[in-house]
Amino acid sequence: MVVLVVATTADPDRTSRCFPSHARLDSGPFVEVGMVSYANGNTRLLKHDRSIVVEDDLDRRWEEATGEPVSRLSFSAATRLSPVDRL
């Protein structure tokens, strides 16, 4: 099971808080065109170009694309991951 954190490039401030430049992030699996994913431990970070409001069922779509079930989904603007964080 993984924790899925979602951010959109439509809000650069939110994206920079969710994807700090100093965090160690490995490339994650392909999910859909227009989306980029990263991995750190059991945390998956998903960045996409659309508004979060128009995206539905990201947890289900993630599992269908990757085979990884999602235990928690976060859209929080306050979410910040650092190299020592493990969600």
RAHUHU-V136301 format. One line per field, one symbol per residue. ss: DSSP state (~ for helix, > for strand, _ for the rest). phi: phi as a letter, one per 40 degrees, with the letter a starting at -180 (. if undefined). burial: b if it has 16 or more other ideal C-beta (glycine too) atoms within 10 Angstrom, else e. A space follows every 10 residues. Layout:
ss->???
phi->???
burial->???
//
This chain:
ss->_>>>>>>>__ _~~~~~~~__ _____>>___ ____>>>>>> __>>>>>>__ _~~~___~~~ ~~~~~~___> >>>>______ _______
phi->.bcbbbabcc bdccccccbc ccccbcdbcc bacgbbbbba gcbbbbbacb cccccbfccc cccccbgccc cabbbcccca bbdccbc
burial->ebbbbbbbee eeebeebbbe eebebeebee beeebebbbb eebbbbbbee eeeebeebee bbbeebebeb eebebeeebe beeeeeb
//
